[in-house]
Amino acid sequence: MPSFRVNVIIENRPEIVDPEGDTVLNDLVLKDKKTPVKKVRSAKMLRFEIEAKNKESAEKAVLALCNEFRIYNPLVSKVSVETLNA
């Protein structure tokens, strides 16, 4: 069975304040007055290596684990996945 690397990216929903992203923007990025950066959002990434039949089943299995173990709070977080061959 093939192996896949599934990256789960957890970030605050757009309407939720992101103090970590604001700190990075204000204290690090904007000190350089010439920067084109206008906004920074922070996120957490978890990397899973999993054996599965295909990419879709690997993503489903990892998302099921994340939901079962409440790895993120769906009320304030949004989750995206990207899958690569391991």
ROGUNU-737854 format. One record per atom (N, C-alpha, C): chain; x, y, z. Coordinates in Angstrom, 3 decimals. Example, Ala and Ser with C-alpha at 12.3 -4.5 7.8 and 13.67 -1.06 7.14 Angstrom:
BEGIN
R/unit/c1/c2/c3
R/A/13.190/-5.690/7.800
R/A/12.300/-4.500/7.800
R/A/13.200/-3.300/7.800
R/A/12.850/-2.250/7.080
R/A/13.670/-1.060/7.140
R/A/12.900/0.030/7.870
REM end
This chain:
BEGIN
R/unit/c1/c2/c3
R/A/0.853/-1.178/0.000
R/A/0.000/0.000/0.000
R/A/0.899/1.242/0.000
R/A/0.570/2.231/-0.813
R/A/1.417/3.432/-0.874
R/A/1.310/4.291/0.388
R/A/2.358/5.062/0.624
R/A/2.381/5.997/1.753
R/A/2.151/7.411/1.244
R/A/1.483/8.197/2.075
R/A/1.204/9.589/1.743
R/A/1.586/10.471/2.917
R/A/1.994/11.673/2.605
R/A/2.241/12.691/3.621
R/A/1.072/13.669/3.534
R/A/0.314/13.751/4.612
R/A/-0.849/14.636/4.650
R/A/-0.546/15.774/5.617
R/A/-0.522/16.987/5.097
R/A/-0.323/18.176/5.921
R/A/-1.687/18.762/6.256
R/A/-1.957/18.898/7.541
R/A/-3.206/19.498/8.014
R/A/-2.866/20.896/8.506
R/A/-3.475/21.896/7.896
R/A/-3.208/23.290/8.254
R/A/-4.422/23.825/9.000
R/A/-4.174/24.268/10.230
R/A/-5.236/24.765/11.105
R/A/-4.995/26.254/11.329
R/A/-5.981/27.055/10.969
R/A/-5.858/28.497/11.187
R/A/-7.182/29.056/11.678
R/A/-7.111/30.214/12.314
R/A/-8.333/30.865/12.772
R/A/-9.204/31.222/11.574
R/A/-10.505/31.145/11.773
R/A/-11.424/31.603/10.727
R/A/-11.145/33.081/10.461
R/A/-11.437/33.553/9.253
R/A/-11.115/34.951/8.906
R/A/-11.735/35.985/9.841
R/A/-12.899/35.690/10.406
R/A/-13.559/36.668/11.273
R/A/-13.027/36.650/12.712
R/A/-12.138/35.709/13.024
R/A/-11.557/35.598/14.364
R/A/-10.246/36.387/14.405
R/A/-10.062/37.157/15.461
R/A/-8.842/37.945/15.631
R/A/-7.636/37.010/15.724
R/A/-6.536/37.410/15.110
R/A/-5.306/36.618/15.115
R/A/-4.183/37.448/15.736
R/A/-4.082/37.459/17.081
R/A/-3.070/38.303/17.722
R/A/-1.639/37.924/17.345
R/A/-1.378/36.653/17.114
R/A/-0.022/36.246/16.735
R/A/0.349/36.818/15.361
R/A/-0.565/36.716/14.415
R/A/-0.322/37.291/13.092
R/A/-0.167/38.797/13.150
R/A/-1.003/39.455/13.976
R/A/-0.896/40.912/14.132
R/A/0.447/41.313/14.730
R/A/0.934/40.533/15.699
R/A/2.231/40.827/16.318
R/A/3.356/40.701/15.303
R/A/3.321/39.646/14.514
R/A/4.350/39.468/13.485
R/A/4.313/40.645/12.510
R/A/3.118/41.017/12.088
R/A/2.988/42.128/11.144
R/A/3.500/43.432/11.749
R/A/3.026/43.772/12.938
R/A/3.357/45.070/13.537
R/A/4.790/45.161/14.044
R/A/5.277/44.113/14.686
R/A/6.586/44.191/15.334
R/A/7.746/43.782/14.436
R/A/7.481/43.004/13.413
R/A/8.578/42.542/12.571
R/A/8.501/43.081/11.149
R/A/7.358/42.945/10.527
R/A/7.245/43.284/9.109
R/A/7.162/44.787/8.884
R/A/6.292/45.470/9.619
R/A/6.055/46.889/9.349
R/A/7.167/47.812/9.833
R/A/8.134/47.278/10.574
R/A/9.280/48.105/10.962
R/A/10.077/48.520/9.732
R/A/10.003/47.705/8.687
R/A/10.593/48.066/7.403
R/A/9.507/48.808/6.627
R/A/9.602/50.100/6.572
R/A/8.537/50.942/6.003
R/A/8.276/50.669/4.523
R/A/9.185/49.983/3.850
R/A/9.044/49.775/2.408
R/A/8.398/48.433/2.056
R/A/7.951/47.683/3.035
R/A/7.425/46.344/2.763
R/A/6.070/46.398/2.058
R/A/5.834/45.496/1.113
R/A/4.524/45.419/0.464
R/A/3.526/44.557/1.253
R/A/3.964/43.942/2.357
R/A/3.100/43.053/3.145
R/A/2.029/43.879/3.845
R/A/0.769/43.453/3.707
R/A/-0.357/44.174/4.308
R/A/-1.029/43.400/5.434
R/A/-0.889/42.063/5.440
R/A/-1.561/41.259/6.454
R/A/-0.785/39.969/6.673
R/A/-0.774/39.491/7.921
R/A/-0.152/38.218/8.266
R/A/-1.149/37.433/9.103
R/A/-1.364/36.170/8.757
R/A/-2.213/35.272/9.543
R/A/-1.346/34.095/9.978
R/A/-1.453/33.712/11.232
R/A/-0.688/32.566/11.717
R/A/-1.510/31.292/11.547
R/A/-0.813/30.168/11.515
R/A/-1.467/28.865/11.382
R/A/-0.579/27.813/12.029
R/A/-1.167/26.652/12.263
R/A/-0.433/25.510/12.789
R/A/-0.521/24.410/11.736
R/A/0.581/23.697/11.533
R/A/0.560/22.604/10.576
R/A/0.956/21.311/11.272
R/A/0.173/20.273/11.027
R/A/0.488/18.929/11.501
R/A/0.777/18.073/10.275
R/A/1.845/17.298/10.319
R/A/2.208/16.450/9.179
R/A/2.031/14.990/9.587
R/A/1.181/14.294/8.853
R/A/0.924/12.876/9.087
R/A/1.524/12.072/7.943
R/A/2.116/10.940/8.252
R/A/2.490/9.976/7.222
R/A/1.583/8.782/7.409
R/A/0.903/8.397/6.333
R/A/-0.136/7.378/6.440
R/A/-0.105/6.477/5.216
R/A/-0.398/5.204/5.428
R/A/-0.556/4.267/4.320
R/A/-2.032/4.217/3.965
R/A/-2.317/4.353/2.683
R/A/-3.705/4.338/2.219
R/A/-3.740/3.899/0.765
R/A/-4.935/3.542/0.304
R/A/-5.098/3.098/-1.084
R/A/-4.803/4.214/-2.076
R/A/-5.261/5.426/-1.718
R/A/-5.081/6.562/-2.619
R/A/-5.097/7.860/-1.819
R/A/-4.876/8.951/-2.519
R/A/-4.792/10.272/-1.892
R/A/-6.078/10.624/-1.142
R/A/-7.218/10.366/-1.760
R/A/-8.501/10.727/-1.152
R/A/-8.743/9.966/0.148
R/A/-8.432/8.671/0.172
R/A/-8.652/7.903/1.403
R/A/-7.656/8.316/2.488
R/A/-6.454/8.728/2.101
R/A/-5.484/9.230/3.082
R/A/-6.012/10.504/3.737
R/A/-6.527/11.421/2.927
R/A/-7.076/12.672/3.464
R/A/-8.270/12.409/4.367
R/A/-9.167/11.530/3.938
R/A/-10.350/11.211/4.752
R/A/-9.952/10.623/6.096
R/A/-8.982/9.708/6.093
R/A/-8.554/9.064/7.338
R/A/-7.942/10.080/8.301
R/A/-7.109/10.970/7.787
R/A/-6.466/11.967/8.647
R/A/-7.498/12.958/9.178
R/A/-8.404/13.411/8.332
R/A/-9.440/14.335/8.808
R/A/-10.346/13.669/9.839
R/A/-10.626/12.382/9.665
R/A/-11.426/11.653/10.654
R/A/-10.704/11.608/12.002
R/A/-9.388/11.378/11.979
R/A/-8.611/11.392/13.225
R/A/-8.653/12.768/13.884
R/A/-8.480/13.805/13.088
R/A/-8.503/15.171/13.624
R/A/-9.848/15.481/14.269
R/A/-10.920/15.037/13.638
R/A/-12.254/15.275/14.195
R/A/-12.504/14.421/15.434
R/A/-12.106/13.159/15.379
R/A/-12.333/12.247/16.504
R/A/-11.617/12.716/17.766
R/A/-10.381/13.176/17.611
R/A/-9.586/13.579/18.767
R/A/-9.639/15.079/19.038
R/A/-10.539/15.776/18.337
R/A/-10.752/17.217/18.549
R/A/-9.428/17.986/18.518
R/A/-8.655/17.746/17.482
R/A/-7.362/18.407/17.340
R/A/-7.538/19.899/17.073
R/A/-8.693/20.275/16.570
R/A/-8.975/21.690/16.338
R/A/-10.405/21.982/16.769
R/A/-10.685/23.252/17.005
R/A/-12.024/23.681/17.392
R/A/-12.735/24.199/16.142
R/A/-13.729/23.474/15.634
R/A/-14.384/23.891/14.393
R/A/-15.152/25.210/14.507
R/A/-15.409/25.673/15.720
R/A/-16.110/26.948/15.881
R/A/-15.212/28.140/15.563
R/A/-13.915/28.002/15.804
R/A/-13.006/29.131/15.588
R/A/-11.924/28.851/14.548
R/A/-11.794/27.591/14.128
R/A/-10.710/27.234/13.210
R/A/-11.245/26.713/11.891
R/A/-10.443/26.928/10.857
R/A/-10.724/26.274/9.585
R/A/-9.536/25.378/9.273
R/A/-9.809/24.288/8.585
R/A/-8.796/23.280/8.319
R/A/-8.689/23.074/6.816
R/A/-7.463/22.972/6.350
R/A/-7.235/22.594/4.959
R/A/-6.175/21.501/4.945
R/A/-6.189/20.697/3.906
R/A/-5.210/19.614/3.803
R/A/-4.508/19.686/2.458
R/A/-3.270/19.252/2.466
R/A/-2.531/19.054/1.227
R/A/-1.843/17.709/1.353
R/A/-1.887/16.934/0.300
R/A/-1.377/15.573/0.357
R/A/-0.310/15.372/-0.710
R/A/0.782/14.744/-0.286
R/A/1.904/14.448/-1.175
R/A/2.251/12.975/-1.040
R/A/2.856/12.418/-2.048
R/A/3.388/11.065/-1.905
R/A/4.564/11.124/-0.948
R/A/4.638/10.158/-0.040
R/A/5.717/10.163/0.966
R/A/7.036/9.757/0.356
REM end
